[in-house]
Amino acid sequence: MSKMKDYMMDIEEFCDGYYYRGLGLKDFTIDEVVEDAGMHFKTDIAKTYARQYIMENQIVFHLDQGNE
């Protein structure tokens, strides 16, 4: 269980990085961040959890699904 929790926290940190590194979230859609998470972690589980984390927490995205 501990490894799964660590994995989930790694995905959360990855998503948070788009905000905290000042990458300008208006330059990225939620779908792009989710796809990047999938490529980085090389699993569909990462994509699913990244989308869930972003949508539930509305962490970094002050925007809706698209760019403005």
PQR file with spaces between the fields and no chain letter, atoms N, CA, C, O and H, PARSE charges and radii, in Angstrom:
ATOM       1  N    MET     1       0.822   -1.196    0.000 -0.4000 1.5000
ATOM       2  CA   MET     1       0.000    0.000    0.000 -0.0000 2.0000
ATOM       3  C    MET     1       0.862    1.253    0.000  0.5500 1.7000
ATOM       4  O    MET     1       0.515    2.256   -0.624 -0.5500 1.4000
ATOM       5  N    SER     2       1.958    1.191    0.686 -0.4000 1.5000
ATOM       6  CA   SER     2       2.836    2.345    0.774 -0.0000 2.0000
ATOM       7  C    SER     2       3.391    2.739   -0.589  0.5500 1.7000
ATOM       8  O    SER     2       3.520    3.924   -0.897 -0.5500 1.4000
ATOM       9  H    SER     2       2.240    0.377    1.193  0.4000 1.0000
ATOM      10  N    LYS     3       3.719    1.734   -1.408 -0.4000 1.5000
ATOM      11  CA   LYS     3       4.248    2.033   -2.742 -0.0000 2.0000
ATOM      12  C    LYS     3       3.198    2.716   -3.602  0.5500 1.7000
ATOM      13  O    LYS     3       3.525    3.612   -4.381 -0.5500 1.4000
ATOM      14  H    LYS     3       3.614    0.771   -1.158  0.4000 1.0000
ATOM      15  N    MET     4       1.932    2.305   -3.472 -0.4000 1.5000
ATOM      16  CA   MET     4       0.855    2.908   -4.248 -0.0000 2.0000
ATOM      17  C    MET     4       0.636    4.356   -3.811  0.5500 1.7000
ATOM      18  O    MET     4       0.419    5.237   -4.643 -0.5500 1.4000
ATOM      19  H    MET     4       1.666    1.578   -2.840  0.4000 1.0000
ATOM      20  N    LYS     5       0.695    4.590   -2.513 -0.4000 1.5000
ATOM      21  CA   LYS     5       0.537    5.954   -2.006 -0.0000 2.0000
ATOM      22  C    LYS     5       1.676    6.842   -2.513  0.5500 1.7000
ATOM      23  O    LYS     5       1.445    7.983   -2.912 -0.5500 1.4000
ATOM      24  H    LYS     5       0.871    3.875   -1.838  0.4000 1.0000
ATOM      25  N    ASP     6       2.884    6.327   -2.498 -0.4000 1.5000
ATOM      26  CA   ASP     6       4.025    7.080   -3.016 -0.0000 2.0000
ATOM      27  C    ASP     6       3.844    7.393   -4.503  0.5500 1.7000
ATOM      28  O    ASP     6       4.139    8.497   -4.961 -0.5500 1.4000
ATOM      29  H    ASP     6       3.072    5.400   -2.174  0.4000 1.0000
ATOM      30  N    TYR     7       3.356    6.404   -5.238 -0.4000 1.5000
ATOM      31  CA   TYR     7       3.114    6.574   -6.678 -0.0000 2.0000
ATOM      32  C    TYR     7       2.081    7.672   -6.922  0.5500 1.7000
ATOM      33  O    TYR     7       2.253    8.519   -7.799 -0.5500 1.4000
ATOM      34  H    TYR     7       3.116    5.507   -4.865  0.4000 1.0000
ATOM      35  N    MET     8       1.005    7.643   -6.134 -0.4000 1.5000
ATOM      36  CA   MET     8      -0.037    8.658   -6.279 -0.0000 2.0000
ATOM      37  C    MET     8       0.496   10.045   -5.926  0.5500 1.7000
ATOM      38  O    MET     8       0.168   11.028   -6.589 -0.5500 1.4000
ATOM      39  H    MET     8       0.865    6.955   -5.423  0.4000 1.0000
ATOM      40  N    MET     9       1.305   10.119   -4.898 -0.4000 1.5000
ATOM      41  CA   MET     9       1.891   11.405   -4.511 -0.0000 2.0000
ATOM      42  C    MET     9       2.847   11.916   -5.588  0.5500 1.7000
ATOM      43  O    MET     9       2.937   13.123   -5.817 -0.5500 1.4000
ATOM      44  H    MET     9       1.572    9.320   -4.360  0.4000 1.0000
ATOM      45  N    ASP    10       3.556   11.010   -6.243 -0.4000 1.5000
ATOM      46  CA   ASP    10       4.431   11.412   -7.349 -0.0000 2.0000
ATOM      47  C    ASP    10       3.619   12.020   -8.490  0.5500 1.7000
ATOM      48  O    ASP    10       4.035   13.007   -9.097 -0.5500 1.4000
ATOM      49  H    ASP    10       3.483   10.030   -6.057  0.4000 1.0000
ATOM      50  N    ILE    11       2.477   11.435   -8.776 -0.4000 1.5000
ATOM      51  CA   ILE    11       1.612   11.963   -9.836 -0.0000 2.0000
ATOM      52  C    ILE    11       1.074   13.328   -9.433  0.5500 1.7000
ATOM      53  O    ILE    11       1.018   14.237  -10.261 -0.5500 1.4000
ATOM      54  H    ILE    11       2.139   10.633   -8.283  0.4000 1.0000
ATOM      55  N    GLU    12       0.677   13.485   -8.178 -0.4000 1.5000
ATOM      56  CA   GLU    12       0.192   14.774   -7.690 -0.0000 2.0000
ATOM      57  C    GLU    12       1.272   15.842   -7.821  0.5500 1.7000
ATOM      58  O    GLU    12       1.002   16.954   -8.273 -0.5500 1.4000
ATOM      59  H    GLU    12       0.723   12.746   -7.505  0.4000 1.0000
ATOM      60  N    GLU    13       2.488   15.501   -7.425 -0.4000 1.5000
ATOM      61  CA   GLU    13       3.600   16.449   -7.536 -0.0000 2.0000
ATOM      62  C    GLU    13       3.870   16.815   -8.989  0.5500 1.7000
ATOM      63  O    GLU    13       4.180   17.966   -9.296 -0.5500 1.4000
ATOM      64  H    GLU    13       2.707   14.597   -7.058  0.4000 1.0000
ATOM      65  N    PHE    14       3.752   15.837   -9.881 -0.4000 1.5000
ATOM      66  CA   PHE    14       3.933   16.093  -11.304 -0.0000 2.0000
ATOM      67  C    PHE    14       2.909   17.124  -11.786  0.5500 1.7000
ATOM      68  O    PHE    14       3.259   18.081  -12.476 -0.5500 1.4000
ATOM      69  H    PHE    14       3.500   14.902   -9.632  0.4000 1.0000
ATOM      70  N    CYS    15       1.646   16.919  -11.416 -0.4000 1.5000
ATOM      71  CA   CYS    15       0.591   17.859  -11.823 -0.0000 2.0000
ATOM      72  C    CYS    15       0.797   19.235  -11.190  0.5500 1.7000
ATOM      73  O    CYS    15       0.647   20.264  -11.848 -0.5500 1.4000
ATOM      74  H    CYS    15       1.362   16.141  -10.855  0.4000 1.0000
ATOM      75  N    ASP    16       1.138   19.234   -9.913 -0.4000 1.5000
ATOM      76  CA   ASP    16       1.388   20.498   -9.217 -0.0000 2.0000
ATOM      77  C    ASP    16       2.535   21.270   -9.858  0.5500 1.7000
ATOM      78  O    ASP    16       2.550   22.500   -9.839 -0.5500 1.4000
ATOM      79  H    ASP    16       1.260   18.398   -9.378  0.4000 1.0000
ATOM      80  N    GLY    17       3.486   20.551  -10.420 -0.4000 1.5000
ATOM      81  CA   GLY    17       4.650   21.180  -11.032 -0.0000 2.0000
ATOM      82  C    GLY    17       4.298   22.144  -12.149  0.5500 1.7000
ATOM      83  O    GLY    17       5.042   23.095  -12.390 -0.5500 1.4000
ATOM      84  H    GLY    17       3.474   19.551  -10.436  0.4000 1.0000
ATOM      85  N    TYR    18       3.205   21.930  -12.826 -0.4000 1.5000
ATOM      86  CA   TYR    18       2.804   22.850  -13.880 -0.0000 2.0000
ATOM      87  C    TYR    18       2.483   24.221  -13.316  0.5500 1.7000
ATOM      88  O    TYR    18       2.641   25.236  -13.994 -0.5500 1.4000
ATOM      89  H    TYR    18       2.601   21.157  -12.630  0.4000 1.0000
ATOM      90  N    TYR    19       2.036   24.246  -12.086 -0.4000 1.5000
ATOM      91  CA   TYR    19       1.720   25.522  -11.452 -0.0000 2.0000
ATOM      92  C    TYR    19       2.934   26.104  -10.745  0.5500 1.7000
ATOM      93  O    TYR    19       3.271   27.273  -10.932 -0.5500 1.4000
ATOM      94  H    TYR    19       1.907   23.421  -11.535  0.4000 1.0000
ATOM      95  N    TYR    20       3.577   25.297   -9.948 -0.4000 1.5000
ATOM      96  CA   TYR    20       4.649   25.812   -9.102 -0.0000 2.0000
ATOM      97  C    TYR    20       5.917   26.147   -9.863  0.5500 1.7000
ATOM      98  O    TYR    20       6.731   26.936   -9.383 -0.5500 1.4000
ATOM      99  H    TYR    20       3.303   24.347   -9.797  0.4000 1.0000
ATOM     100  N    ARG    21       6.102   25.569  -11.031 -0.4000 1.5000
ATOM     101  CA   ARG    21       7.270   25.920  -11.837 -0.0000 2.0000
ATOM     102  C    ARG    21       6.992   27.106  -12.735  0.5500 1.7000
ATOM     103  O    ARG    21       7.845   27.513  -13.523 -0.5500 1.4000
ATOM     104  H    ARG    21       5.441   24.928  -11.421  0.4000 1.0000
ATOM     105  N    GLY    22       5.791   27.661  -12.615 -0.4000 1.5000
ATOM     106  CA   GLY    22       5.463   28.855  -13.384 -0.0000 2.0000
ATOM     107  C    GLY    22       5.387   28.612  -14.880  0.5500 1.7000
ATOM     108  O    GLY    22       5.799   29.455  -15.676 -0.5500 1.4000
ATOM     109  H    GLY    22       5.098   27.331  -11.975  0.4000 1.0000
ATOM     110  N    LEU    23       4.860   27.462  -15.256 -0.4000 1.5000
ATOM     111  CA   LEU    23       4.800   27.140  -16.677 -0.0000 2.0000
ATOM     112  C    LEU    23       3.632   27.812  -17.384  0.5500 1.7000
ATOM     113  O    LEU    23       3.451   27.632  -18.588 -0.5500 1.4000
ATOM     114  H    LEU    23       4.525   26.777  -14.609  0.4000 1.0000
ATOM     115  N    GLY    24       2.862   28.564  -16.669 -0.4000 1.5000
ATOM     116  CA   GLY    24       1.760   29.285  -17.291 -0.0000 2.0000
ATOM     117  C    GLY    24       0.652   28.345  -17.730  0.5500 1.7000
ATOM     118  O    GLY    24       0.636   27.873  -18.867 -0.5500 1.4000
ATOM     119  H    GLY    24       3.010   28.711  -15.691  0.4000 1.0000
ATOM     120  N    LEU    25      -0.259   28.081  -16.832 -0.4000 1.5000
ATOM     121  CA   LEU    25      -1.274   27.076  -17.099 -0.0000 2.0000
ATOM     122  C    LEU    25      -2.192   27.427  -18.246  0.5500 1.7000
ATOM     123  O    LEU    25      -2.819   26.541  -18.827 -0.5500 1.4000
ATOM     124  H    LEU    25      -0.245   28.464  -15.908  0.4000 1.0000
ATOM     125  N    LYS    26      -2.283   28.668  -18.577 -0.4000 1.5000
ATOM     126  CA   LYS    26      -3.119   29.009  -19.719 -0.0000 2.0000
ATOM     127  C    LYS    26      -2.492   28.510  -21.014  0.5500 1.7000
ATOM     128  O    LYS    26      -3.122   28.542  -22.071 -0.5500 1.4000
ATOM     129  H    LYS    26      -1.774   29.388  -18.105  0.4000 1.0000
ATOM     130  N    ASP    27      -1.253   28.051  -20.927 -0.4000 1.5000
ATOM     131  CA   ASP    27      -0.574   27.481  -22.087 -0.0000 2.0000
ATOM     132  C    ASP    27      -0.867   25.994  -22.245  0.5500 1.7000
ATOM     133  O    ASP    27      -0.519   25.399  -23.265 -0.5500 1.4000
ATOM     134  H    ASP    27      -0.740   28.025  -20.069  0.4000 1.0000
ATOM     135  N    PHE    28      -1.508   25.385  -21.237 -0.4000 1.5000
ATOM     136  CA   PHE    28      -1.768   23.949  -21.249 -0.0000 2.0000
ATOM     137  C    PHE    28      -3.223   23.670  -20.921  0.5500 1.7000
ATOM     138  O    PHE    28      -3.822   24.351  -20.090 -0.5500 1.4000
ATOM     139  H    PHE    28      -1.791   25.868  -20.409  0.4000 1.0000
ATOM     140  N    THR    29      -3.783   22.673  -21.571 -0.4000 1.5000
ATOM     141  CA   THR    29      -5.117   22.217  -21.194 -0.0000 2.0000
ATOM     142  C    THR    29      -4.973   21.079  -20.195  0.5500 1.7000
ATOM     143  O    THR    29      -3.892   20.515  -20.029 -0.5500 1.4000
ATOM     144  H    THR    29      -3.296   22.120  -22.246  0.4000 1.0000
ATOM     145  N    ILE    30      -6.054   20.757  -19.544 -0.4000 1.5000
ATOM     146  CA   ILE    30      -6.039   19.633  -18.611 -0.0000 2.0000
ATOM     147  C    ILE    30      -5.661   18.362  -19.358  0.5500 1.7000
ATOM     148  O    ILE    30      -4.900   17.539  -18.849 -0.5500 1.4000
ATOM     149  H    ILE    30      -6.932   21.216  -19.679  0.4000 1.0000
ATOM     150  N    ASP    31      -6.191   18.204  -20.557 -0.4000 1.5000
ATOM     151  CA   ASP    31      -5.876   17.014  -21.350 -0.0000 2.0000
ATOM     152  C    ASP    31      -4.384   16.899  -21.635  0.5500 1.7000
ATOM     153  O    ASP    31      -3.836   15.797  -21.621 -0.5500 1.4000
ATOM     154  H    ASP    31      -6.809   18.873  -20.970  0.4000 1.0000
ATOM     155  N    GLU    32      -3.724   18.018  -21.891 -0.4000 1.5000
ATOM     156  CA   GLU    32      -2.283   17.984  -22.158 -0.0000 2.0000
ATOM     157  C    GLU    32      -1.498   17.561  -20.918  0.5500 1.7000
ATOM     158  O    GLU    32      -0.543   16.792  -21.017 -0.5500 1.4000
ATOM     159  H    GLU    32      -4.169   18.913  -21.902  0.4000 1.0000
ATOM     160  N    VAL    33      -1.899   18.060  -19.764 -0.4000 1.5000
ATOM     161  CA   VAL    33      -1.213   17.682  -18.529 -0.0000 2.0000
ATOM     162  C    VAL    33      -1.430   16.193  -18.252  0.5500 1.7000
ATOM     163  O    VAL    33      -0.506   15.491  -17.841 -0.5500 1.4000
ATOM     164  H    VAL    33      -2.675   18.685  -19.683  0.4000 1.0000
ATOM     165  N    VAL    34      -2.655   15.718  -18.481 -0.4000 1.5000
ATOM     166  CA   VAL    34      -2.965   14.302  -18.274 -0.0000 2.0000
ATOM     167  C    VAL    34      -2.136   13.425  -19.214  0.5500 1.7000
ATOM     168  O    VAL    34      -1.585   12.408  -18.793 -0.5500 1.4000
ATOM     169  H    VAL    34      -3.405   16.288  -18.816  0.4000 1.0000
ATOM     170  N    GLU    35      -2.049   13.814  -20.468 -0.4000 1.5000
ATOM     171  CA   GLU    35      -1.243   13.045  -21.427 -0.0000 2.0000
ATOM     172  C    GLU    35       0.230   13.062  -21.042  0.5500 1.7000
ATOM     173  O    GLU    35       0.913   12.044  -21.155 -0.5500 1.4000
ATOM     174  H    GLU    35      -2.496   14.640  -20.810  0.4000 1.0000
ATOM     175  N    ASP    36       0.724   14.212  -20.587 -0.4000 1.5000
ATOM     176  CA   ASP    36       2.117   14.295  -20.134 -0.0000 2.0000
ATOM     177  C    ASP    36       2.365   13.356  -18.955  0.5500 1.7000
ATOM     178  O    ASP    36       3.407   12.704  -18.885 -0.5500 1.4000
ATOM     179  H    ASP    36       0.169   15.039  -20.495  0.4000 1.0000
ATOM     180  N    ALA    37       1.407   13.290  -18.032 -0.4000 1.5000
ATOM     181  CA   ALA    37       1.546   12.382  -16.889 -0.0000 2.0000
ATOM     182  C    ALA    37       1.605   10.932  -17.372  0.5500 1.7000
ATOM     183  O    ALA    37       2.395   10.135  -16.866 -0.5500 1.4000
ATOM     184  H    ALA    37       0.561   13.819  -18.089  0.4000 1.0000
ATOM     185  N    GLY    38       0.777   10.604  -18.338 -0.4000 1.5000
ATOM     186  CA   GLY    38       0.782    9.251  -18.892 -0.0000 2.0000
ATOM     187  C    GLY    38       2.105    8.903  -19.545  0.5500 1.7000
ATOM     188  O    GLY    38       2.612    7.792  -19.391 -0.5500 1.4000
ATOM     189  H    GLY    38       0.136   11.252  -18.749  0.4000 1.0000
ATOM     190  N    MET    39       2.661    9.858  -20.275 -0.4000 1.5000
ATOM     191  CA   MET    39       3.953    9.615  -20.923 -0.0000 2.0000
ATOM     192  C    MET    39       5.083    9.526  -19.902  0.5500 1.7000
ATOM     193  O    MET    39       5.985    8.698  -20.028 -0.5500 1.4000
ATOM     194  H    MET    39       2.250   10.760  -20.400  0.4000 1.0000
ATOM     195  N    HIS    40       5.022   10.388  -18.893 -0.4000 1.5000
ATOM     196  CA   HIS    40       6.084   10.411  -17.883 -0.0000 2.0000
ATOM     197  C    HIS    40       6.096    9.120  -17.062  0.5500 1.7000
ATOM     198  O    HIS    40       7.155    8.534  -16.837 -0.5500 1.4000
ATOM     199  H    HIS    40       4.289   11.060  -18.791  0.4000 1.0000
ATOM     200  N    PHE    41       4.921    8.683  -16.618 -0.4000 1.5000
ATOM     201  CA   PHE    41       4.837    7.499  -15.756 -0.0000 2.0000
ATOM     202  C    PHE    41       4.599    6.207  -16.541  0.5500 1.7000
ATOM     203  O    PHE    41       4.674    5.111  -15.986 -0.5500 1.4000
ATOM     204  H    PHE    41       4.061    9.160  -16.801  0.4000 1.0000
ATOM     205  N    LYS    42       4.313    6.349  -17.826 -0.4000 1.5000
ATOM     206  CA   LYS    42       4.153    5.210  -18.735 -0.0000 2.0000
ATOM     207  C    LYS    42       3.033    4.241  -18.338  0.5500 1.7000
ATOM     208  O    LYS    42       3.156    3.029  -18.513 -0.5500 1.4000
ATOM     209  H    LYS    42       4.252    7.240  -18.277  0.4000 1.0000
ATOM     210  N    THR    43       1.930    4.799  -17.796 -0.4000 1.5000
ATOM     211  CA   THR    43       0.777    3.960  -17.469 -0.0000 2.0000
ATOM     212  C    THR    43      -0.519    4.727  -17.693  0.5500 1.7000
ATOM     213  O    THR    43      -0.559    5.956  -17.626 -0.5500 1.4000
ATOM     214  H    THR    43       1.830    5.783  -17.653  0.4000 1.0000
ATOM     215  N    ASP    44      -1.575    3.970  -17.960 -0.4000 1.5000
ATOM     216  CA   ASP    44      -2.903    4.578  -18.058 -0.0000 2.0000
ATOM     217  C    ASP    44      -3.439    4.943  -16.681  0.5500 1.7000
ATOM     218  O    ASP    44      -4.253    5.857  -16.541 -0.5500 1.4000
ATOM     219  H    ASP    44      -1.542    2.972  -18.014  0.4000 1.0000
ATOM     220  N    ILE    45      -2.980    4.226  -15.675 -0.4000 1.5000
ATOM     221  CA   ILE    45      -3.399    4.543  -14.304 -0.0000 2.0000
ATOM     222  C    ILE    45      -2.961    5.951  -13.940  0.5500 1.7000
ATOM     223  O    ILE    45      -3.700    6.681  -13.280 -0.5500 1.4000
ATOM     224  H    ILE    45      -2.319    3.484  -15.788  0.4000 1.0000
ATOM     225  N    ALA    46      -1.768    6.338  -14.366 -0.4000 1.5000
ATOM     226  CA   ALA    46      -1.269    7.690  -14.083 -0.0000 2.0000
ATOM     227  C    ALA    46      -2.161    8.731  -14.740  0.5500 1.7000
ATOM     228  O    ALA    46      -2.450    9.769  -14.145 -0.5500 1.4000
ATOM     229  H    ALA    46      -1.167    5.745  -14.903  0.4000 1.0000
ATOM     230  N    LYS    47      -2.595    8.462  -15.955 -0.4000 1.5000
ATOM     231  CA   LYS    47      -3.473    9.404  -16.655 -0.0000 2.0000
ATOM     232  C    LYS    47      -4.810    9.532  -15.924  0.5500 1.7000
ATOM     233  O    LYS    47      -5.324   10.634  -15.731 -0.5500 1.4000
ATOM     234  H    LYS    47      -2.361    7.619  -16.439  0.4000 1.0000
ATOM     235  N    THR    48      -5.352    8.407  -15.531 -0.4000 1.5000
ATOM     236  CA   THR    48      -6.638    8.410  -14.832 -0.0000 2.0000
ATOM     237  C    THR    48      -6.542    9.163  -13.513  0.5500 1.7000
ATOM     238  O    THR    48      -7.398    9.987  -13.192 -0.5500 1.4000
ATOM     239  H    THR    48      -4.935    7.512  -15.688  0.4000 1.0000
ATOM     240  N    TYR    49      -5.490    8.873  -12.754 -0.4000 1.5000
ATOM     241  CA   TYR    49      -5.350    9.530  -11.462 -0.0000 2.0000
ATOM     242  C    TYR    49      -5.025   11.017  -11.621  0.5500 1.7000
ATOM     243  O    TYR    49      -5.510   11.838  -10.842 -0.5500 1.4000
ATOM     244  H    TYR    49      -4.794    8.204  -13.015  0.4000 1.0000
ATOM     245  N    ALA    50      -4.221   11.370  -12.605 -0.4000 1.5000
ATOM     246  CA   ALA    50      -3.900   12.786  -12.832 -0.0000 2.0000
ATOM     247  C    ALA    50      -5.168   13.573  -13.132  0.5500 1.7000
ATOM     248  O    ALA    50      -5.364   14.658  -12.584 -0.5500 1.4000
ATOM     249  H    ALA    50      -3.826   10.703  -13.237  0.4000 1.0000
ATOM     250  N    ARG    51      -6.029   13.043  -13.994 -0.4000 1.5000
ATOM     251  CA   ARG    51      -7.283   13.734  -14.318 -0.0000 2.0000
ATOM     252  C    ARG    51      -8.162   13.860  -13.067  0.5500 1.7000
ATOM     253  O    ARG    51      -8.730   14.920  -12.803 -0.5500 1.4000
ATOM     254  H    ARG    51      -5.870   12.162  -14.439  0.4000 1.0000
ATOM     255  N    GLN    52      -8.266   12.780  -12.310 -0.4000 1.5000
ATOM     256  CA   GLN    52      -9.073   12.799  -11.089 -0.0000 2.0000
ATOM     257  C    GLN    52      -8.529   13.846  -10.114  0.5500 1.7000
ATOM     258  O    GLN    52      -9.294   14.627   -9.548 -0.5500 1.4000
ATOM     259  H    GLN    52      -7.805   11.919  -12.525  0.4000 1.0000
ATOM     260  N    TYR    53      -7.225   13.858   -9.923 -0.4000 1.5000
ATOM     261  CA   TYR    53      -6.594   14.794   -8.991 -0.0000 2.0000
ATOM     262  C    TYR    53      -6.828   16.243   -9.411  0.5500 1.7000
ATOM     263  O    TYR    53      -7.169   17.089   -8.585 -0.5500 1.4000
ATOM     264  H    TYR    53      -6.604   13.224  -10.383  0.4000 1.0000
ATOM     265  N    ILE    54      -6.646   16.519  -10.685 -0.4000 1.5000
ATOM     266  CA   ILE    54      -6.837   17.886  -11.173 -0.0000 2.0000
ATOM     267  C    ILE    54      -8.287   18.317  -11.018  0.5500 1.7000
ATOM     268  O    ILE    54      -8.562   19.419  -10.542 -0.5500 1.4000
ATOM     269  H    ILE    54      -6.369   15.832  -11.357  0.4000 1.0000
ATOM     270  N    MET    55      -9.209   17.460  -11.416 -0.4000 1.5000
ATOM     271  CA   MET    55     -10.617   17.823  -11.385 -0.0000 2.0000
ATOM     272  C    MET    55     -11.153   17.957   -9.956  0.5500 1.7000
ATOM     273  O    MET    55     -11.947   18.855   -9.676 -0.5500 1.4000
ATOM     274  H    MET    55      -8.986   16.565  -11.803  0.4000 1.0000
ATOM     275  N    GLU    56     -10.731   17.084   -9.064 -0.4000 1.5000
ATOM     276  CA   GLU    56     -11.218   17.132   -7.691 -0.0000 2.0000
ATOM     277  C    GLU    56     -10.647   18.309   -6.917  0.5500 1.7000
ATOM     278  O    GLU    56     -11.332   18.900   -6.082 -0.5500 1.4000
ATOM     279  H    GLU    56     -10.086   16.354   -9.290  0.4000 1.0000
ATOM     280  N    ASN    57      -9.425   18.640   -7.185 -0.4000 1.5000
ATOM     281  CA   ASN    57      -8.761   19.673   -6.399 -0.0000 2.0000
ATOM     282  C    ASN    57      -8.735   21.026   -7.074  0.5500 1.7000
ATOM     283  O    ASN    57      -8.528   22.045   -6.414 -0.5500 1.4000
ATOM     284  H    ASN    57      -8.869   18.160   -7.864  0.4000 1.0000
ATOM     285  N    GLN    58      -8.939   21.052   -8.369 -0.4000 1.5000
ATOM     286  CA   GLN    58      -8.836   22.295   -9.130 -0.0000 2.0000
ATOM     287  C    GLN    58      -7.580   23.041   -8.706  0.5500 1.7000
ATOM     288  O    GLN    58      -7.578   24.265   -8.579 -0.5500 1.4000
ATOM     289  H    GLN    58      -9.107   20.225   -8.905  0.4000 1.0000
ATOM     290  N    ILE    59      -6.535   22.295   -8.494 -0.4000 1.5000
ATOM     291  CA   ILE    59      -5.292   22.821   -7.958 -0.0000 2.0000
ATOM     292  C    ILE    59      -4.766   23.993   -8.749  0.5500 1.7000
ATOM     293  O    ILE    59      -4.777   25.139   -8.299 -0.5500 1.4000
ATOM     294  H    ILE    59      -6.536   21.301   -8.598  0.4000 1.0000
ATOM     295  N    VAL    60      -4.333   23.692   -9.872 -0.4000 1.5000
ATOM     296  CA   VAL    60      -3.533   24.639  -10.596 -0.0000 2.0000
ATOM     297  C    VAL    60      -4.301   25.325  -11.693  0.5500 1.7000
ATOM     298  O    VAL    60      -3.846   26.324  -12.250 -0.5500 1.4000
ATOM     299  H    VAL    60      -4.324   22.761  -10.238  0.4000 1.0000
ATOM     300  N    PHE    61      -5.446   24.804  -12.001 -0.4000 1.5000
ATOM     301  CA   PHE    61      -6.142   25.291  -13.170 -0.0000 2.0000
ATOM     302  C    PHE    61      -7.208   26.292  -12.788  0.5500 1.7000
ATOM     303  O    PHE    61      -8.246   25.939  -12.228 -0.5500 1.4000
ATOM     304  H    PHE    61      -5.816   23.992  -11.549  0.4000 1.0000
ATOM     305  N    HIS    62      -6.941   27.529  -13.095 -0.4000 1.5000
ATOM     306  CA   HIS    62      -7.903   28.594  -12.871 -0.0000 2.0000
ATOM     307  C    HIS    62      -8.769   28.704  -14.113  0.5500 1.7000
ATOM     308  O    HIS    62      -9.486   29.688  -14.295 -0.5500 1.4000
ATOM     309  H    HIS    62      -6.098   27.816  -13.550  0.4000 1.0000
ATOM     310  N    LEU    63      -8.701   27.720  -14.942 -0.4000 1.5000
ATOM     311  CA   LEU    63      -9.379   27.768  -16.223 -0.0000 2.0000
ATOM     312  C    LEU    63     -10.289   26.569  -16.350  0.5500 1.7000
ATOM     313  O    LEU    63     -10.227   25.631  -15.554 -0.5500 1.4000
ATOM     314  H    LEU    63      -8.119   26.921  -14.794  0.4000 1.0000
ATOM     315  N    ASP    64     -11.124   26.612  -17.350 -0.4000 1.5000
ATOM     316  CA   ASP    64     -11.989   25.471  -17.602 -0.0000 2.0000
ATOM     317  C    ASP    64     -11.201   24.471  -18.450  0.5500 1.7000
ATOM     318  O    ASP    64      -9.975   24.419  -18.353 -0.5500 1.4000
ATOM     319  H    ASP    64     -11.175   27.374  -17.997  0.4000 1.0000
ATOM     320  N    GLN    65     -11.872   23.693  -19.263 -0.4000 1.5000
ATOM     321  CA   GLN    65     -11.198   22.648  -20.039 -0.0000 2.0000
ATOM     322  C    GLN    65     -10.308   23.179  -21.152  0.5500 1.7000
ATOM     323  O    GLN    65      -9.428   22.452  -21.613 -0.5500 1.4000
ATOM     324  H    GLN    65     -12.868   23.735  -19.342  0.4000 1.0000
ATOM     325  N    GLY    66     -10.494   24.387  -21.593 -0.4000 1.5000
ATOM     326  CA   GLY    66      -9.717   24.863  -22.723 -0.0000 2.0000
ATOM     327  C    GLY    66      -8.874   26.068  -22.385  0.5500 1.7000
ATOM     328  O    GLY    66      -8.894   26.587  -21.269 -0.5500 1.4000
ATOM     329  H    GLY    66     -11.209   24.978  -21.218  0.4000 1.0000
ATOM     330  N    ASN    67      -8.136   26.492  -23.383 -0.4000 1.5000
ATOM     331  CA   ASN    67      -7.316   27.694  -23.218 -0.0000 2.0000
ATOM     332  C    ASN    67      -8.167   28.916  -23.491  0.5500 1.7000
ATOM     333  O    ASN    67      -9.112   28.873  -24.278 -0.5500 1.4000
ATOM     334  H    ASN    67      -8.119   26.071  -24.290  0.4000 1.0000
ATOM     335  N    GLU    68      -7.818   29.998  -22.831 -0.4000 1.5000
ATOM     336  CA   GLU    68      -8.520   31.257  -23.078 -0.0000 2.0000
ATOM     337  C    GLU    68      -7.581   32.269  -23.675  0.5500 1.7000
ATOM     338  O    GLU    68      -7.985   33.397  -23.955 -0.5500 1.4000
ATOM     339  H    GLU    68      -7.050   30.032  -22.192  0.4000 1.0000
